[in-house]
Amino acid sequence: MTLTPSGKPQLLRELLGESLRELRVSESLTLREVSARARVSLGYLSEVERGQKEASSELLNAICAALDVSLADMLRLVGDRIDATANVAPLPLRTTHVAAA
């Protein structure tokens, strides 16, 4: 299981953000360049890369297109990272209580 510096298990959005950042840096692109290409604010893209925000599927697709990688390939890369770390922190499920009629 991959842990953050604070010792907490790493979340899927953090693994995704790291993967996006690594790809951006490997392509020698700046946040500003990718945000302009993806038509997303620089601040929001930064939060996605730092794992602080979860990108919608539409936004994630735009970011991937700006990085010239398919969404499917990005998800495979993240899946491979999950397999390599053996675990990602599960999020608690929300339950809704329905009153009996």
Buried (B, 14 or more C-beta within 10 A) or exposed (E): EBEEEEEEBBBBBBBBBBBBBEBBEEEEBEBEBBBEBBEBEBEBBBBBBEBEBBBEEEBBBBBBEBBEBEBEEBBEBBEEBBEEBEEBBEEEEEEEEEEEE
